[in-house]
């Protein structure tokens, strides 16, 4: 049989055993929100709202990471 070379995708392939599918989905969502902030003009009021939302989401995600690593 021939071997098939597959490119590593950080949203499909897990580097560590403690990373669950739910955490991968959350990471993807966080990256989408970050991209949305980068595309928004900082002078708009929406930018500040998105920034606060992302900071809150990051703190929740970090605690989820810590809990997953403990298990």
Residue pairs with C-beta under 8 A, 6 or more apart in sequence:
10 27
11 24
11 27
11 28
12 24
14 24
18 68
18 69
18 71
19 68
20 68
23 61
23 64
23 65
23 68
26 61
26 64
27 61
29 57
30 54
30 57
30 58
30 61
33 50
33 53
33 54
33 57
34 54
36 50
37 47
37 50
37 51
37 54
40 46
40 47
40 50
41 47
